[in-house]
Amino acid sequence: MSNIVPLISSGTAGPLGVLHLPRLWQKVSLEAAGKIADGYPGIGAGYDSMVIDALGLNADSVRSFITDSKPTYPQFEAWVQSQPGVKLEGGTVSSLHAIIT
């Protein structure tokens, strides 16, 4: 089977309203399954790391949760919301969106 290019746009937000989060989930999910196309990191230094850092998440924890649990996207968002110290307030998300757009 051929590898898959992540097609979810960085401009897409899920129910939490955080841009790029669906794409991040897709990339890490594909990487965990060994199906991500060459040249696409599961968690890269660009928007992936910016979203993780802005939300106050830990990149290793994000990768581990997705790799070990293989969550649906809604399950991933629920996990994000449950993380201690997560920053989902409007100012944080608005600032992140300004960078992404």
C-alpha angles and dihedrals in degrees: 000000000000124000121260129240109221105247102182108108123236084234091066122100128190127216091295088061097234115141116228094014093108091050091049090052091048094049095049091044091052091046091051090052092048090242105109115119119252113275096030115105119205089230114015133186095255128061092343093062093038092056093045092048095043092052092048094243129143115242094215091051092049091050093045094049094050094042096046101035101032090210127194113244093262089051090051092051090049089052091049090052091050096055116112112253095009112165111218100143119128098257094054094046093044092052091048091049091051089057095045096047 
